[in-house]
Each structure stands twice: as C-alpha cells, then as structure tokens.
Amino acid sequence: MFTTIYWLTALILLLLLLPLLQCIEKNRYVVDTDYCRIPDPSPFSKESMQDFRLGKYKPCTKLQPLTWVKYNESLEHYVLSINESAYQWHLQIDLELRSPQTAALNCCYMEVERENDNVVNVMQCKHFKGSVQLSNDFDSFLVECYAKDKLIYTNAHATVPERSALRQRLQQWRSTKEKPPSVLMLGIDTISRLNLMRAMPSTYRYLKLNGWFELAAYNKIAANTLPNLLAFLTGRNLNSVMEHCNPYLIGGLDKCEFIWKLYRELGYVTAFGEDAVSINTFNLRMRGFRESPVDYYLRPYLIAAEQWLDVSQQPGQEYQVCLGYEHASEHIYNYALEFARRYRNDSFFGFFWTNTHSHGYRISRTSAMDSYMTKYLKRLVEQGTMNHTIVVLLSDHGTHQLPTRMSSLSWLEERLPFLFIWLPPSLRKAHPEFVQALQVNRQRLSNPYDLHVTLKHILSLSGRNSLEGMGGAQDCPNCQSLLLPLPLNRSCEDVAIGDHWCTCWSYSEYKANSANDKMMAQLAFEYLVDYFHKNVFVRNLYDVQPKTLVGISKGLVAKRNKADDPRISIYRLRLLTQPKNVLFEVTIRVNSSSKEMHVSDISRLGPV
C-alpha cells in the first residue's frame, strides 16, 4: 500500500514539474552574456530524430589483405610482406583456384610518383616473393597478385619513409632541454557539435570522460569547408586569400602562408592527408598545389588507390565508402596513426581530414563510424601519441543541405561545428593556466581564427619564435589563442563573424509584407544576382542563376542582446526565386537612424 502511494505521489510530482523542466531545457545557453546568447538545445528533439537512424560499423570485407607493410627500425626501411595465411582464405572462396594442389602465388609491387596535384605516375611492377625492402624514395605503393595467371588481389600501401633531409632538420631540437609538443589535427567534415552527441554518442562520451576540452561555442565564419579551413590554416578569409594567393591560379596556393610552413621552418616534420580526392578542399574546382605542400603528402597515394582499387558503398551502413579492403576514411586514420608513431620521439605537425563517412545531408551517416572512432582514440593513447602531442579534433560546419536544414535547430547546427582539444600531461603540469583557460573557454564564443592563433601559440612554446613575432590572425585582429581566457564580452562583430553566420542572436518569425520588407527583399535579390554574376564558382556550386524574385517566403527578426545598438536590427529573409523554385536565405542589417541596409551574406536552402 505504501509503495503504491509513493509511486503515485512521485508520478504526480513529475507531471507537475515536467512543464518547468521543459522550460529550463528550452532556455539553456552555451553562451549567455549581454553581447552574445547561444542556445544549447537538446540534440535528441523530435524534430532532429525524425529522419535519424543509428548505423553500425561493418568492415568492408571479411577477407584479410594478402600483403602488409611494417617499418623495420634496424634497416630504417619499410618491408612489404605476403600474408600466406590470408592467401589460403582467398583460395577457398575462389572456385577457379580451388584444387588439390595449391596454386602458386605471384606478386609484384609498383612505386607511385607524384607528377602534379592531379596526376601520378605508376612505375613498372617489380616481382617479389615472401617479403621485400621498399625504397625510401617513395611513400606510395600498389600491389598486384596473380594465381594461375588470374589477378586475385590488388591493394595500396602508404608509408612514412625515413628521409635524411628531414632527420637533419629534426636534429635542431636535440640541443633543447625539452622537446616542444607535437600537433595532430584530425578533422571530420560536416558534423555539428549537437550531431556529434546524436550520431557519435560513444565518441562524445569518451572525449568528455577522458580529459578532452570542448569548445562548445565554436562558430564557423563562412559557408563551406574551404573558407573555414583557410581561417585556421592561414588566418585569412576567402577574399583575402583570393587577393594574396589565388587558389584558382596555377601555383596560387603555394604562395599562401599555411601554418604548416611555419612549423616546418621551425624544425617540425609535416604531413597532410584528405580522403575523397574528387572533393578535396584545395582541389575542388581549384588548381591545388604545384609542389607538395608538406613533407608527407597523402594525395598522390589516394589518387592511385582510387584508380586501382574497388570503390563501393555500404547502403546498410549509412552509405559508408569502401576503398579496397578498408573504409576510405580508414586510409587517412591509419596513416595519421603511423605518422605519429614514426615521429613519436620528434616534433611533428599533422593535419588529416576525412569526408567520406560524414559528408552530405544525412545527419545519421557518420553514426556507422562511432565505435571505430572511439577505438581509434584509444589506439592513440595505447601507442603513446597522447603523451607528447596536442590533439585537435574538429569539424568545419554542420550539414547545410536538405532536408535537415530548413528548421531553426538545423540553422544553429550548421553554424556550430564541434571542437575538442587534448593537452598532454606534461603540458598541463607545466602550464596549468592553459587548462584553466580551456575550461573557461568552453562557454565563450570562439572561431577558426582563434584556432589559428592557438596553433601559433603552441609553436611559440618551442622558444624559437614569440607569439608576438609570428603575429595573430591576419583577418581577425581581435582573435586570440584558446590557451588564454577569451573575453566574456565578445560579440560576433568583434571576432570577424558576419551577421549571416552569427549564432549570438535568437530569431522570431514575423509577417514580412511591409514596404520596408519588400525594399529589403529587392536589395537582397539585387545583391544575389550580382553575386552570382561575378562568381563562376558559386554558379557551378549551386547549379542555378536566379533571374526572378517571386517573393518572401519567410521573415525572421533577431532579438537584440542587452549590449546591442538599439538602432540596429538584424533580419533573415527567405526569398523564393526562379528558375527552379530555389530558396535563398539572406541576412540584412538595418540602421533605423541612417536608414542604411547592408546584406551580410546568402545561403541556398534548396528547391521547394
């Protein structure tokens, strides 16, 4: 009897408190100041979970590869070996090769050489038996194996070979008492902070429980991958890069002041790799690099791998992409792991980016790699990388394609990618102020320019150059290192985040049919037409050129923060255009005193 009364009382209390709890949930904020209020909604709302389904990791094949490579410390070379036990499995599943007598295996390997950023040369196939020592002059290899004159196996291997010139550069650090920390940057395309919680709960939980520092208010500064990566890799916005080192010109990107150049100048070994070569950040509709931008450049390997290996998708696993025997992203992750292992006793800077398990509009796509990523982070710990390396795990933006983008929640998610930073134990002990700063900065507005200054701050710990000597972020003078406390009174305007991308305001819908609204819409449409006319890249990207303004489909106005200028109003208008019934969203700043109207930026929302 008592138990029944207890549970009835508890149920009544819960029903009474539920509206209050829901109210509290609705009013949570990551940042809550007079200058900026960024909401912190639940990632598991009914709206966001409607089209979500949890994927599960599945290997690309149950077959073991016939060949493998391993670095021989005494030889200072990689050795390519044949896996004899795996060969027996290949024989068992191939009816043509199955026979009382084992078919002889005939293997050869080909060295891959970079000609330019889009072309590789594949050398003559060299036959070997058992194992063979690989040349340090190459870091990409293809392997073919035949049995009874039938091709039964093709694979690719990437190595991190010893190089004498690199070793001489690294010797510069031998005279220092303490080796400067290495930097490993691991990027995953198109994952918001909220979607990391939603689609990769195991990974998110691991990060939170194992001493990683989250920057929960990390706000992107532009639409897509390129400008957001350029901001932390060069400290410049896209317009500035176009003037300084135009990526659409041959050799243009080579002139950019990439952060890895600075690291290399100060004695670090550098590496860069990105999967899905057709959509690589610096090659999609651009010229790429004339010279290899870093010491170990993975693009030539991946070009060869995509040309020679089977590329397939796993529909049941949220369309994960397989490249040969592994997921395409695993080629990147495994290389990053080997690069960090090979230079574990030296100072390195590695930047590795993956697209294939997350890119696109499916917010659940990356969920299939959740368990893999959790195990991968543990592998970094097990091989000792975390003991001396600052690790940055991040994304560029949330999904910005239909169908998830039309809601207010997805508008927020698109602008707030995830960012986590790991500091090695020795650095935490030597600089407890870094720990305190990162803890404070969890709930401070930050952006990619801050990350750029942070990378310079890390480099200054070497003692070979000061942070002041290297300068900050070219296009954000007020931005600063994340290892220092960020100002509480930050606004988007302070740190070069345009109105269109700023998450510091909440918006409310209104009926946009006044004369002023029509004037704003016309101004925005003229801006849109001019923008498309001047930008071939944008026309190709969106595959449309707006010619007629049909009308305003939705109007929203920003709620001012306490410190905002009362004369300024921020509007978001959704404009329906022809041809193709395409929706664009524009953000407009209006000054009631001067009557000035300024278009911040535009986004395409997609066909109606």
ChimeraX attribute file (.defattr): number of C-alpha atoms within 10 A of each C-alpha:
attribute: neighborCount
match mode: 1-to-1
recipient: residues
	/A:1	5
	/A:2	7
	/A:3	8
	/A:4	9
	/A:5	10
	/A:6	10
	/A:7	11
	/A:8	12
	/A:9	12
	/A:10	12
	/A:11	12
	/A:12	11
	/A:13	11
	/A:14	13
	/A:15	11
	/A:16	11
	/A:17	12
	/A:18	12
	/A:19	11
	/A:20	12
	/A:21	12
	/A:22	10
	/A:23	11
	/A:24	10
	/A:25	13
	/A:26	13
	/A:27	11
	/A:28	15
	/A:29	16
	/A:30	18
	/A:31	21
	/A:32	18
	/A:33	18
	/A:34	15
	/A:35	19
	/A:36	27
	/A:37	22
	/A:38	24
	/A:39	20
	/A:40	18
	/A:41	17
	/A:42	15
	/A:43	18
	/A:44	15
	/A:45	10
	/A:46	10
	/A:47	13
	/A:48	18
	/A:49	13
	/A:50	10
	/A:51	12
	/A:52	17
	/A:53	15
	/A:54	16
	/A:55	20
	/A:56	17
	/A:57	16
	/A:58	15
	/A:59	14
	/A:60	18
	/A:61	12
	/A:62	9
	/A:63	13
	/A:64	14
	/A:65	19
	/A:66	23
	/A:67	23
	/A:68	16
	/A:69	17
	/A:70	13
	/A:71	19
	/A:72	11
	/A:73	10
	/A:74	6
	/A:75	9
	/A:76	13
	/A:77	18
	/A:78	21
	/A:79	17
	/A:80	22
	/A:81	17
	/A:82	20
	/A:83	15
	/A:84	12
	/A:85	11
	/A:86	14
	/A:87	20
	/A:88	14
	/A:89	14
	/A:90	18
	/A:91	17
	/A:92	12
	/A:93	11
	/A:94	11
	/A:95	9
	/A:96	11
	/A:97	18
	/A:98	14
	/A:99	11
	/A:100	6
	/A:101	7
	/A:102	12
	/A:103	16
	/A:104	11
	/A:105	17
	/A:106	17
	/A:107	23
	/A:108	16
	/A:109	23
	/A:110	18
	/A:111	21
	/A:112	23
	/A:113	19
	/A:114	20
	/A:115	12
	/A:116	14
	/A:117	17
	/A:118	16
	/A:119	13
	/A:120	17
	/A:121	14
	/A:122	15
	/A:123	13
	/A:124	11
	/A:125	14
	/A:126	13
	/A:127	14
	/A:128	15
	/A:129	12
	/A:130	12
	/A:131	14
	/A:132	16
	/A:133	17
	/A:134	19
	/A:135	13
	/A:136	15
	/A:137	11
	/A:138	15
	/A:139	22
	/A:140	25
	/A:141	22
	/A:142	22
	/A:143	22
	/A:144	21
	/A:145	20
	/A:146	16
	/A:147	17
	/A:148	12
	/A:149	11
	/A:150	12
	/A:151	12
	/A:152	19
	/A:153	18
	/A:154	22
	/A:155	21
	/A:156	25
	/A:157	20
	/A:158	22
	/A:159	24
	/A:160	24
	/A:161	20
	/A:162	19
	/A:163	12
	/A:164	10
	/A:165	8
	/A:166	15
	/A:167	13
	/A:168	11
	/A:169	15
	/A:170	20
	/A:171	12
	/A:172	12
	/A:173	18
	/A:174	10
	/A:175	8
	/A:176	11
	/A:177	7
	/A:178	9
	/A:179	15
	/A:180	21
	/A:181	23
	/A:182	27
	/A:183	25
	/A:184	25
	/A:185	17
	/A:186	19
	/A:187	21
	/A:188	23
	/A:189	23
	/A:190	30
	/A:191	30
	/A:192	27
	/A:193	27
	/A:194	26
	/A:195	27
	/A:196	24
	/A:197	18
	/A:198	22
	/A:199	26
	/A:200	24
	/A:201	16
	/A:202	19
	/A:203	21
	/A:204	22
	/A:205	13
	/A:206	16
	/A:207	19
	/A:208	13
	/A:209	8
	/A:210	9
	/A:211	12
	/A:212	21
	/A:213	20
	/A:214	23
	/A:215	26
	/A:216	23
	/A:217	27
	/A:218	30
	/A:219	29
	/A:220	30
	/A:221	27
	/A:222	22
	/A:223	19
	/A:224	18
	/A:225	17
	/A:226	17
	/A:227	22
	/A:228	24
	/A:229	25
	/A:230	23
	/A:231	27
	/A:232	22
	/A:233	23
	/A:234	23
	/A:235	28
	/A:236	26
	/A:237	23
	/A:238	19
	/A:239	11
	/A:240	13
	/A:241	21
	/A:242	16
	/A:243	10
	/A:244	15
	/A:245	18
	/A:246	20
	/A:247	23
	/A:248	17
	/A:249	13
	/A:250	14
	/A:251	16
	/A:252	20
	/A:253	24
	/A:254	17
	/A:255	13
	/A:256	19
	/A:257	17
	/A:258	20
	/A:259	19
	/A:260	24
	/A:261	18
	/A:262	15
	/A:263	21
	/A:264	19
	/A:265	10
	/A:266	20
	/A:267	21
	/A:268	27
	/A:269	25
	/A:270	23
	/A:271	24
	/A:272	22
	/A:273	25
	/A:274	26
	/A:275	26
	/A:276	19
	/A:277	18
	/A:278	12
	/A:279	13
	/A:280	20
	/A:281	21
	/A:282	20
	/A:283	17
	/A:284	14
	/A:285	15
	/A:286	17
	/A:287	18
	/A:288	24
	/A:289	20
	/A:290	15
	/A:291	13
	/A:292	18
	/A:293	17
	/A:294	19
	/A:295	17
	/A:296	18
	/A:297	19
	/A:298	23
	/A:299	23
	/A:300	24
	/A:301	25
	/A:302	26
	/A:303	20
	/A:304	21
	/A:305	25
	/A:306	18
	/A:307	10
	/A:308	17
	/A:309	18
	/A:310	13
	/A:311	16
	/A:312	15
	/A:313	15
	/A:314	14
	/A:315	9
	/A:316	12
	/A:317	21
	/A:318	23
	/A:319	18
	/A:320	27
	/A:321	21
	/A:322	23
	/A:323	25
	/A:324	22
	/A:325	21
	/A:326	15
	/A:327	24
	/A:328	26
	/A:329	24
	/A:330	21
	/A:331	25
	/A:332	22
	/A:333	21
	/A:334	13
	/A:335	20
	/A:336	24
	/A:337	17
	/A:338	19
	/A:339	22
	/A:340	27
	/A:341	16
	/A:342	17
	/A:343	18
	/A:344	18
	/A:345	13
	/A:346	21
	/A:347	24
	/A:348	25
	/A:349	26
	/A:350	23
	/A:351	19
	/A:352	21
	/A:353	24
	/A:354	24
	/A:355	22
	/A:356	24
	/A:357	26
	/A:358	25
	/A:359	17
	/A:360	18
	/A:361	16
	/A:362	19
	/A:363	27
	/A:364	22
	/A:365	25
	/A:366	31
	/A:367	29
	/A:368	24
	/A:369	24
	/A:370	21
	/A:371	15
	/A:372	17
	/A:373	19
	/A:374	18
	/A:375	14
	/A:376	17
	/A:377	15
	/A:378	13
	/A:379	14
	/A:380	19
	/A:381	12
	/A:382	11
	/A:383	14
	/A:384	13
	/A:385	21
	/A:386	22
	/A:387	18
	/A:388	21
	/A:389	25
	/A:390	21
	/A:391	22
	/A:392	20
	/A:393	19
	/A:394	24
	/A:395	27
	/A:396	30
	/A:397	27
	/A:398	32
	/A:399	27
	/A:400	23
	/A:401	16
	/A:402	15
	/A:403	15
	/A:404	21
	/A:405	19
	/A:406	13
	/A:407	12
	/A:408	12
	/A:409	19
	/A:410	23
	/A:411	17
	/A:412	24
	/A:413	27
	/A:414	28
	/A:415	26
	/A:416	29
	/A:417	29
	/A:418	29
	/A:419	26
	/A:420	21
	/A:421	18
	/A:422	22
	/A:423	23
	/A:424	18
	/A:425	14
	/A:426	12
	/A:427	17
	/A:428	14
	/A:429	12
	/A:430	9
	/A:431	12
	/A:432	10
	/A:433	14
	/A:434	19
	/A:435	19
	/A:436	14
	/A:437	16
	/A:438	25
	/A:439	17
	/A:440	19
	/A:441	24
	/A:442	22
	/A:443	20
	/A:444	27
	/A:445	29
	/A:446	27
	/A:447	27
	/A:448	29
	/A:449	34
	/A:450	26
	/A:451	24
	/A:452	27
	/A:453	28
	/A:454	22
	/A:455	25
	/A:456	25
	/A:457	23
	/A:458	19
	/A:459	24
	/A:460	18
	/A:461	14
	/A:462	18
	/A:463	11
	/A:464	9
	/A:465	14
	/A:466	15
	/A:467	18
	/A:468	10
	/A:469	9
	/A:470	14
	/A:471	13
	/A:472	23
	/A:473	26
	/A:474	17
	/A:475	18
	/A:476	20
	/A:477	14
	/A:478	15
	/A:479	26
	/A:480	24
	/A:481	24
	/A:482	25
	/A:483	23
	/A:484	17
	/A:485	19
	/A:486	21
	/A:487	14
	/A:488	17
	/A:489	14
	/A:490	19
	/A:491	24
	/A:492	21
	/A:493	12
	/A:494	13
	/A:495	21
	/A:496	18
	/A:497	21
	/A:498	17
	/A:499	22
	/A:500	23
	/A:501	23
	/A:502	23
	/A:503	28
	/A:504	26
	/A:505	19
	/A:506	18
	/A:507	17
	/A:508	13
	/A:509	13
	/A:510	10
	/A:511	11
	/A:512	20
	/A:513	13
	/A:514	9
	/A:515	9
	/A:516	10
	/A:517	16
	/A:518	14
	/A:519	12
	/A:520	25
	/A:521	23
	/A:522	16
	/A:523	15
	/A:524	26
	/A:525	24
	/A:526	14
	/A:527	18
	/A:528	20
	/A:529	15
	/A:530	12
	/A:531	16
	/A:532	17
	/A:533	13
	/A:534	10
	/A:535	11
	/A:536	10
	/A:537	14
	/A:538	14
	/A:539	15
	/A:540	12
	/A:541	10
	/A:542	13
	/A:543	8
	/A:544	15
	/A:545	19
	/A:546	22
	/A:547	13
	/A:548	13
	/A:549	19
	/A:550	14
	/A:551	18
	/A:552	22
	/A:553	16
	/A:554	16
	/A:555	21
	/A:556	18
	/A:557	19
	/A:558	15
	/A:559	16
	/A:560	20
	/A:561	18
	/A:562	12
	/A:563	12
	/A:564	14
	/A:565	10
	/A:566	12
	/A:567	11
	/A:568	16
	/A:569	17
	/A:570	22
	/A:571	22
	/A:572	25
	/A:573	25
	/A:574	22
	/A:575	24
	/A:576	24
	/A:577	21
	/A:578	14
	/A:579	13
	/A:580	13
	/A:581	16
	/A:582	20
	/A:583	23
	/A:584	22
	/A:585	21
	/A:586	25
	/A:587	24
	/A:588	22
	/A:589	18
	/A:590	18
	/A:591	15
	/A:592	12
	/A:593	9
	/A:594	9
	/A:595	9
	/A:596	10
	/A:597	18
	/A:598	15
	/A:599	21
	/A:600	17
	/A:601	19
	/A:602	22
	/A:603	17
	/A:604	17
	/A:605	19
	/A:606	18
	/A:607	12
	/A:608	8
